[in-house]
Amino acid sequence: MVSELVVDVRSKEISIAVLEDKSLVEFQKEPRSDSFAVGNIYLGRVKKLLPGLNAAFVDVGCKKEAFLHYQDLGSTFNTQQKYLKQLKDDPKKRPSVSKIQILPEIEKEGSIGNVLTVGLDVLVQIAKEPISTKGPRLTAELSFAGRFLVVMPFSDKISVSTKIKSNEERARLRQLIQSVKPKNISVIVRTSAEGKRVAELDGELKSLLKRMEDTLFKMPKLKAPVIAYEETARIVALLRDIFNASFQHIYINDQEVYRSVYEYVNLIAPEQKNIVKLYSDELPIFDKFGITKQIKSLLGRTVTYKGGAYLIIEHTEAMHVIDVNSGNRMKGSTEQEKTAFEVNLAAADEIARQLRLRDMGGIIVVDFIDMAEASNRQQLYEHMNKAMSNDRAKHNILPLSKFCLMQLTRQRVRPILDIQTSESCPSCFGTGVVKSSILFTDSLEEKIDCLVNVHNVKKITLHVHPYVAAYINKGIWSLGLQWRMKYSAGMKIIPDQSLAFLEYKFYDWEKNELDMKEEKEMK
């Protein structure tokens, strides 16, 4: 399997696509201004206690107050609060975590009012990003994640990933970490640590401990609500979780992001640093690698797959519902059970892909095509487990009911990806009335004339739908050539698959979009 990472950096957002054998399996899109990422640590202030829910609302600077449940305080919350108080009382002393006294754990079934008070400053970490009308979900159990290890202060445990099956390797890793970790520090050994040498693990442990201490030592200078530690960029965090020897290419169309990713890969796998490449072609990067077309075809309400069968994916506030339809596969078939089984197996593969691609979480119910034989339902259940084995998110799958319904849960830490695959008309603004399409190029020429002669913009890049670009560039004496000779030799026409048929965008030489849209004047 060949894995590729393609990063599209734009002025307002960053999109990240993961390809496996050229097939899109993960896609993330986020505003560049969005700062509430999972893993960020904040010094928050308790605003309100909710005894009925045994929880509290905490102000961390978000529009919606964040939610902190009693169970998410962690057993070492009292020790953490004592340490923060020591830091504030004597900022210059900076006591080491390994030298502090660990207090007794808080009660497992205790009350939030016995631990927190309104106005109390607490150090918390984002466990789930704001979703729908809800604010972020918090935890007071701090963790600092690396590629091989996760470090957690104020406790003294070692855990090894259950995905490492070898008992000998598990014992080796446990003994190795025990010999190098300080007191009062818990360490989780990740799956990627399997087979790694002492020097690699010790080096990362020291780096994570320094990151932890730097975060804690800045507490006396901070005033809640404020961010205390910002998780690495989403691209680097994604690489940290999925990077392996199967990656052959990482393409990035921004110099600054390219440099940070190159430095990270050079740090963790210097022999693979040359796979990080700066993309500088004029064609949009997602169009170059066929990602735009896959997004349009895979992220709608209806998703087709093998042999004409298709899925219907619906989202509600409480759950996600997926309906499997055979399409024309069942027509004329005399072996209904066999055909239903084949369609369901293919659907399981596509559903596993869709869950990763859309980052669907919470409760998911799948309505497979009815199968009478219990053995077929069991095989489908086993196949679904296998298809989901590469999913990094925690999940739980229940066997099929006699109605061929499958229930599963999947960890949800950020809002589901919502991509509009249908396109609103850029010409009529939804009114259903448009100007004559033959005048479209005349309208474009007027805007070029305005940019060059009124606003004095000489280097222009015009993005249009590929069909329109083909028309403009058609022939030796093409419209594009005429415009360049008449207005500006620095003008370029770029086909862009993400645009609707009569949609267009102008950019200057620094890739800043120029607003030349027509106002909504149609009546």
Secondary structure, 3 states (H helix, E strand, C coil): CCEEEEEEECCCEEEEEEEECCEEEEEEEEECCCCCCCCCEEEEEEEEEECCCCEEEEECCCCCCEEEEHHHCCCCHHHHHHHHHHHHHCCCCCCCHHHCCCCCCCCCCCCHHHCCCCCCEEEEEEEECCECCECCEEECCCCEECCCEEEEECCCCEEECCCCCCHHHHHHHHHHHHHHCCCCEEEEECHHHCCCCHHHHHHHHHHHHHHHHHHHHCHHHCCCCEEEECCCCHHHHHHHHHCCCCEEEEEECCHHHHHHHHHHHHHHCHHHHHHEEECCCCCCHHHHCCHHHHHHHHCCCEEECHHHCEEEEEECCCEEEEEEECCCCCCCCCCHHHHHHHHHHHHHHHHHHHHHHHCCCEEEEEECCCCCCHHHHHHHHHHHHHHCCCCCCCEEECCCCCCCEEEEEECCCCCCCCCCCCCCCCCCCCCCCCCCHHHHHHHHHHHHHHHHHHCCCCCCEEEECHHHHHHHCCCCCCHHHHHHHHCCCCCEEEECCCCCCCCEEEECCCCCEECCCCCCCCC
